[in-house]
Amino acid sequence: MFGTMIRFAGWHFVHLQESYSRSGVGLSRDEAIYEALARALKGLRMHFNAAELETLEVYSYPVFHIATVSLRPRRVQQHTSLEMAQSDAT
């Protein structure tokens, strides 16, 4: 749905990299999810300005929880890469 909104506004939703996963540990499910998401978002390269959440898994143990998230880095931009290259050449 977000991609549709971006295209309707005349922008482009580009994905140039495969998804990647990060894990986090916490005493609660929420804390484990927060830690995993924070680690994953921190690992995004600067030229990506958005991320799509692909999967979220939480494993619960008696004293702690482990969450694993998979993100697909995205870039929202006004022009396609080809259009940018042509405008830079002129």
ABEGO torsion letter per residue (X at the ends): XAAAAAAAAGBBBBBABBBBBBBBBBABAAAAAAAAAAAAAAABBAABABBBBABBBBBBBAABBBBBBBBBBBBBBABBAAAAAAAAAX
